[in-house]
Amino acid sequence: MAEKSSITRVGTYEPWELQVSRGQIPYHRSFQIFGYNPDVDQTEETVWAIGGLIPHPTVASVLKISSTNANDDGSPAGTGARTVLITGVDGNYNEVSDTVTLNGQTEVNTTNSYLYVNGFSVLTVGSGGENAGTIYAGTGTVTAGVPAVPYDAIAPGYNTRTTAHYCVPAGYTAYISEGIFTAGQPSGSTSVTGYLKQHGPDGILRIGAVTALNNGSVTYDFVYPLRIPEKNCFGASAIAAANNNLVSAFFNVIQIENA
């Protein structure tokens, strides 16, 4: 049987983008940021699994991880999610992560402190194969699994966050090559305004792009990729002319380690 080999090993051409995805280009990494909000109303909301806007804290905090459903539990009896992985940046914008064993509606603290969450996903599950409730990461009093101040969330059955927000760690620069914004309503055609916003340690929200649409999608191809410096965050939010809109946002990102 012939030895398996990629075209790069035999000296032929392979797209640079694919080489980045395969980890063959040092100091570069590519990823996608995807957000979905199933119910955008007439007040601006982040494109994520829950209502309201994502917080912009000035101090990193230990986060409380909890679920709205008791079946999301790390014990052998837990039929939903059992453990989750959370990643993000600390108060110095350095990358940190925790693996947390769930305890149903009772909160479990992270070991690290987080300024922003960049990733939140289910690692292991019970017989149900997916998280049974909404899994939260947040601060403040937790009531029936819901923290007073949510930092991120995983919607039931999704096993990963759907949050269109990302904060660039210290020592890196991110470049957005493409952005896609979609909005729709099961009945009727509602005007929805979407925003791409960027902010840094100064706390000022700056508009990077604005789009308005009715039951459709808009794609931004950044011929010259949009540069997001270290310690800056970017995210999508939306506001509608009427209630009950389905909104999603997607970003293709390449992140390069600073020299």
C-alpha positions as CSV (number, residue, x, y, z in Angstrom):
1,M,0.0,0.0,0.0
2,A,1.4,3.4,-1.0
3,E,2.4,5.8,1.7
4,K,-0.2,8.6,2.2
5,S,1.2,12.0,1.5
6,S,-0.1,15.5,1.1
7,I,0.8,17.7,-1.9
8,T,3.0,19.9,0.2
9,R,5.2,16.9,0.9
10,V,5.8,16.3,-2.8
11,G,6.5,19.9,-3.7
12,T,3.3,21.0,-5.4
13,Y,1.0,23.9,-4.7
14,E,-1.5,24.0,-1.8
15,P,-3.5,27.2,-1.0
16,W,-2.0,29.3,1.7
17,E,-5.3,29.4,3.6
18,L,-5.3,25.6,3.8
19,Q,-1.7,25.6,5.1
20,V,-2.7,28.0,7.9
21,S,-5.7,25.8,8.8
22,R,-3.4,22.7,8.9
23,G,-1.0,24.5,11.3
24,Q,1.8,24.6,8.7
25,I,2.4,28.4,8.9
26,P,4.2,29.3,12.1
27,Y,2.7,32.0,14.4
28,H,-0.6,32.0,12.4
29,R,-4.0,30.4,13.3
30,S,-7.4,30.6,11.7
31,F,-10.8,30.2,13.3
32,Q,-14.4,31.2,12.9
33,I,-16.6,33.2,15.3
34,F,-20.3,32.3,15.0
35,G,-23.2,33.9,16.9
36,Y,-27.0,33.2,16.9
37,N,-29.7,35.0,18.7
38,P,-33.2,33.4,18.2
39,D,-35.1,36.4,19.6
40,V,-33.9,39.9,18.8
41,D,-36.4,42.6,19.7
42,Q,-36.6,46.4,19.7
43,T,-33.7,46.9,22.1
44,E,-30.1,46.3,21.0
45,E,-28.8,42.8,21.9
46,T,-25.6,40.9,21.4
47,V,-25.8,38.1,18.8
48,W,-25.6,35.3,21.3
49,A,-27.9,32.6,22.9
50,I,-29.5,34.9,25.5
51,G,-31.0,38.4,25.5
52,G,-29.3,41.7,26.4
53,L,-25.7,42.9,25.8
54,I,-22.5,41.1,26.6
55,P,-20.8,42.9,29.6
56,H,-17.6,44.9,29.2
57,P,-15.9,44.5,32.6
58,T,-12.8,46.3,33.7
59,V,-11.6,43.7,36.2
60,A,-11.2,40.0,35.7
61,S,-13.4,37.7,37.8
62,V,-13.7,34.1,38.8
63,L,-16.7,32.8,36.9
64,K,-19.6,30.7,38.1
65,I,-20.5,27.8,35.8
66,S,-24.1,26.5,36.1
67,S,-27.0,25.1,34.1
68,T,-30.7,25.7,34.2
69,N,-31.3,21.9,34.1
70,A,-30.3,19.5,36.8
71,N,-29.4,16.8,34.2
72,D,-26.3,18.8,33.3
73,D,-24.3,17.1,36.0
74,G,-20.9,15.5,36.2
75,S,-22.1,12.5,38.2
76,P,-22.8,9.2,36.5
77,A,-26.5,10.0,36.8
78,G,-26.1,13.1,34.6
79,T,-27.7,12.5,31.3
80,G,-26.9,15.9,29.8
81,A,-23.5,17.8,29.8
82,R,-21.0,16.6,32.4
83,T,-17.9,18.7,31.8
84,V,-17.3,22.0,29.9
85,L,-14.2,23.8,28.6
86,I,-14.1,27.5,29.0
87,T,-11.3,29.7,27.4
88,G,-10.7,33.4,27.4
89,V,-8.4,36.2,28.6
90,D,-7.5,37.3,32.1
91,G,-7.0,40.8,33.5
92,N,-3.7,41.1,31.6
93,Y,-5.3,39.7,28.4
94,N,-3.3,36.5,28.6
95,E,-5.0,33.3,27.5
96,V,-6.5,31.2,30.2
97,S,-8.7,28.1,30.3
98,D,-10.6,25.8,32.7
99,T,-12.2,22.4,32.5
100,V,-15.2,22.4,34.8
101,T,-17.3,19.5,36.1
102,L,-21.0,20.6,36.2
103,N,-23.2,20.4,39.2
104,G,-26.7,21.0,37.7
105,Q,-28.2,24.3,38.8
106,T,-25.5,24.8,41.5
107,E,-22.6,26.9,40.4
108,V,-19.0,25.7,40.2
109,N,-16.2,28.2,40.2
110,T,-13.5,28.5,37.6
111,T,-9.9,28.3,38.8
112,N,-8.8,31.2,36.7
113,S,-10.2,34.7,36.5
114,Y,-11.7,36.0,33.2
115,L,-12.1,39.4,31.7
116,Y,-13.7,38.0,28.6
117,V,-14.8,34.5,27.4
118,N,-13.6,33.4,23.9
119,G,-14.7,29.8,23.9
120,F,-17.3,27.8,25.8
121,S,-18.1,24.2,24.9
122,V,-19.3,20.8,26.3
123,L,-16.5,18.3,26.6
124,T,-18.3,15.2,27.9
125,V,-22.0,14.2,28.0
126,G,-24.3,11.5,29.4
127,S,-26.7,9.4,27.6
128,G,-28.6,12.4,26.2
129,G,-25.6,13.4,24.1
130,E,-26.1,17.1,24.6
131,N,-26.6,19.8,27.2
132,A,-30.1,19.6,28.6
133,G,-30.4,23.2,29.8
134,T,-28.7,26.6,29.1
135,I,-25.2,26.5,30.6
136,Y,-24.0,29.8,31.9
137,A,-20.7,31.4,32.8
138,G,-21.1,34.5,34.9
139,T,-20.9,36.4,38.1
140,G,-23.2,37.4,41.0
141,T,-26.0,35.5,42.6
142,V,-27.1,32.3,40.7
143,T,-30.8,31.6,40.7
144,A,-32.1,28.3,39.2
145,G,-28.8,28.1,37.3
146,V,-28.9,31.7,35.9
147,P,-26.2,34.1,37.2
148,A,-27.0,37.8,37.8
149,V,-24.4,38.8,35.2
150,P,-23.9,36.4,32.3
151,Y,-20.6,36.4,30.5
152,D,-21.5,33.7,28.0
153,A,-23.9,30.8,27.5
154,I,-24.5,27.5,25.7
155,A,-28.1,27.1,24.5
156,P,-29.8,23.8,25.2
157,G,-28.7,21.1,22.7
158,Y,-26.0,23.2,21.1
159,N,-22.9,21.8,23.1
160,T,-21.0,25.0,22.2
161,R,-21.6,28.7,22.6
162,T,-23.1,30.7,19.7
163,T,-21.6,34.0,20.7
164,A,-20.4,36.5,18.1
165,H,-17.8,38.1,20.3
166,Y,-14.0,37.7,20.6
167,C,-11.2,39.4,22.5
168,V,-7.7,39.3,21.0
169,P,-5.1,38.1,23.5
170,A,-2.0,40.0,24.4
171,G,0.8,39.3,21.9
172,Y,-1.5,38.8,18.9
173,T,-3.2,40.7,16.2
174,A,-6.4,39.5,14.6
175,Y,-7.6,40.2,11.1
176,I,-11.2,39.7,10.0
177,S,-11.3,38.6,6.3
178,E,-15.1,38.1,6.0
179,G,-18.2,38.9,7.9
180,I,-21.8,37.6,7.3
181,F,-24.9,38.9,9.0
182,T,-28.4,37.3,8.5
183,A,-31.8,38.2,9.9
184,G,-35.3,36.8,9.4
185,Q,-38.7,36.5,10.9
186,P,-41.1,33.5,10.6
187,S,-43.9,35.7,9.5
188,G,-43.6,39.2,7.9
189,S,-40.5,41.1,7.0
190,T,-39.0,43.2,9.8
191,S,-36.2,45.7,9.4
192,V,-33.1,44.6,11.4
193,T,-30.0,46.7,11.9
194,G,-26.8,44.9,12.7
195,Y,-23.6,46.3,14.0
196,L,-19.9,45.2,14.1
197,K,-18.4,46.9,17.1
198,Q,-14.8,47.0,18.4
199,H,-13.6,48.2,21.8
200,G,-10.3,48.2,23.6
201,P,-9.1,48.8,27.2
202,D,-10.4,52.4,27.0
203,G,-13.9,51.0,26.9
204,I,-15.0,53.0,23.9
205,L,-17.3,51.1,21.5
206,R,-16.4,51.9,17.9
207,I,-18.5,51.0,14.9
208,G,-16.8,48.9,12.3
209,A,-19.8,48.2,10.1
210,V,-23.5,48.7,10.0
211,T,-26.1,46.8,7.9
212,A,-29.8,46.9,7.6
213,L,-31.9,44.2,6.0
214,N,-35.3,42.4,5.8
215,N,-35.3,38.6,5.9
216,G,-32.0,38.1,4.2
217,S,-28.2,38.2,4.5
218,V,-25.3,40.6,3.9
219,T,-21.7,39.5,3.3
220,Y,-18.7,41.8,3.9
221,D,-15.6,40.6,2.1
222,F,-12.8,42.7,3.5
223,V,-10.3,42.8,0.6
224,Y,-8.0,44.5,3.0
225,P,-8.7,42.5,6.2
226,L,-10.0,44.5,9.2
227,R,-7.2,44.7,11.8
228,I,-8.0,44.1,15.4
229,P,-5.0,44.9,17.7
230,E,-4.1,43.0,20.8
231,K,-6.3,43.6,23.9
232,N,-9.2,44.7,21.6
233,C,-12.5,42.9,21.3
234,F,-15.0,42.8,18.5
235,G,-18.6,41.5,18.3
236,A,-21.9,41.7,16.6
237,S,-25.2,43.1,17.9
238,A,-28.6,43.9,16.5
239,I,-31.8,45.8,17.0
240,A,-35.1,45.3,15.2
241,A,-38.1,47.4,14.2
242,A,-40.4,44.7,15.7
243,N,-40.0,41.8,18.0
244,N,-39.1,38.1,17.5
245,N,-36.3,38.1,14.9
246,L,-33.8,35.3,14.2
247,V,-30.3,36.8,13.8
248,S,-26.9,35.3,13.2
249,A,-23.4,36.6,12.6
250,F,-20.3,34.9,11.3
251,F,-16.7,36.0,11.1
252,N,-13.6,34.4,9.4
253,V,-10.6,35.4,11.4
254,I,-6.8,34.9,11.2
255,Q,-4.7,35.6,14.2
256,I,-1.0,36.3,14.0
257,E,1.5,36.3,16.8
258,N,3.2,39.7,17.1
259,A,6.9,40.0,16.3
